[in-house]
Amino acid sequence: MTEGLKDKVAIVGMGCSHFGERWGTGVDDLIQEAVSEACRDAGITIGDIQAAWLGTVMGSQMGGGPPSGLLLSQVLQTSIPVTRVENLCATGQEAVRGAVYGVAAKAYDIVLAIGVEKIKDSGYGGLGAQYPGKWDPVYAYGGTSPARYAMAATAYFDKHHLSPEQGKRLLAEISVKSHYYGARNPRAHLKKEVTVEQVMAAPMVAWPLGLFDCCGVTDGAAAAILVPADQAKRYRDDYVTIKGMGLVATPGWGKEMDDFDLTTWDATEAAANQAYREAGIKNPRNELDLVELHDCFSIAELLASEHLSLCERGQYQKEFTESRAYYHDGEMPVNISGGLKSFGHPVGASGCREAYEIYKQLQGKAEPSRQVRNARLGLSHNQGGHPGRFVCGVIIYGLP
């Protein structure tokens, strides 16, 4: 008979590199930054780690160097099992998930999860077509990510009777919040506040998504040290436990279906429901204290919030933007790290970086200008593939 994972695994240390255009930094340097901080935070040495899970998306060669598992062992200067994982934009979270299962299975007593990506040096501009090439029986030729999410945005405007001006302004409010918190987060990539007017007037990428509606191409890494929860007090008193996890991979047929409206995100809803059941959460908006969700574009924050049951469908503006409920001192703080939009989105690192934000918030160690008061329960969300369909992961973290 299966058993839930709630409160069986704890995070006792975390680290995060600075995110940004790290031209003079190699992938090994990013790993070292994150892992060294995580070990210091947990009060351990690298030699104490018994196994590691490494998440990265941009190829097993990690930018032309040795295979990723070997590279991590070289950086750590230790001989331990290293498992490389990849699950599109949920990769960083997948590393955490693998590490959780390694501890929960009682195979190891102390493990490392790390997500890393070094994208800038590759020349990737963020506009590559999804599933490029010829039409085939499984996937039709795809568009760029901005184009896919732009279609979701215009579909949302139509479905909820928003004029182009109203819809664009709604998205601009989300981007303003992202940049507000990026400017208050010393490790974020983009640290400049913007106004609604600046967002509205910015160069267009794929209407209605302008420059300030899209996350940037970023380098970065984040790491976590995990142990059995019943051993966590050996390392620290303010440890954080895993409350619930959900992961869904769907067939991804939405774009081939005439009746798919691009605003129905079934993968997010299903993954969230898995995690909520395991964590025992019945009313997410009332029970969660903060959420770090996958806002690769401003419209993604809106649709993910609705499908995580943080607000009613079609009521995001009324329930969030008009009342500023999604700010750190509001009813439902969302992406007060700056999110992928401003903190940055090095694809393989983002899920683990979201865990870092929640970990610090629950400990009360975030910057005072964005610390959530008395936070005890947080959720991270990542999705990969075209909007709403493909892979989605949700992890819920909390104080014991």
HELIX and SHEET records of a PDB file:
HELIX    1   1 VAL A   27  ALA A   42  1                                  16    
HELIX    2   2 ILE A   46  ASP A   48  5                                   3    
HELIX    3   3 SER A   68  LEU A   76  1                                   9    
HELIX    4   4 LEU A   88  ALA A   90  5                                   3    
HELIX    5   5 THR A   91  ALA A  104  1                                  14    
HELIX    6   6 LYS A  120  SER A  122  5                                   3    
HELIX    7   7 SER A  145  LYS A  159  1                                  15    
HELIX    8   8 PRO A  164  GLY A  182  1                                  19    
HELIX    9   9 VAL A  196  ALA A  201  1                                   6    
HELIX   10  10 LEU A  211  ASP A  213  5                                   3    
HELIX   11  11 ALA A  229  ARG A  234  5                                   6    
HELIX   12  12 GLY A  254  GLU A  256  5                                   3    
HELIX   13  13 ASP A  266  ALA A  279  1                                  14    
HELIX   14  14 PRO A  284  GLU A  287  1                                   4    
HELIX   15  15 SER A  298  HIS A  307  1                                  10    
HELIX   16  16 TYR A  316  TYR A  316  1                                   1    
HELIX   17  17 GLN A  317  THR A  321  3                                   5    
HELIX   18  18 GLY A  339  PHE A  343  1                                   5    
HELIX   19  19 SER A  350  GLN A  363  1                                  14    
HELIX   20  20 PRO A  368  ARG A  370  5                                   3    
SHEET    1   A 9 VAL A  82  VAL A  85  0                                        
SHEET    2   A 9 ALA A  51  GLY A  55  1                                        
SHEET    3   A 9 VAL A 111  GLU A 117  1                                        
SHEET    4   A 9 GLY A 220  PRO A 228 -1                                        
SHEET    5   A 9 VAL A   9  CYS A  16 -1                                        
SHEET    6   A 9 VAL A 240  ALA A 249 -1                                        
SHEET    7   A 9 VAL A 391  GLY A 398 -1                                        
SHEET    8   A 9 LEU A 377  GLY A 384 -1                                        
SHEET    9   A 9 LEU A 290  GLU A 292  1                                        
SHEET    1   B 2 MET A 204  ALA A 206  0                                        
SHEET    2   B 2 LEU A 209  GLY A 210 -1                                        
END                                                                             
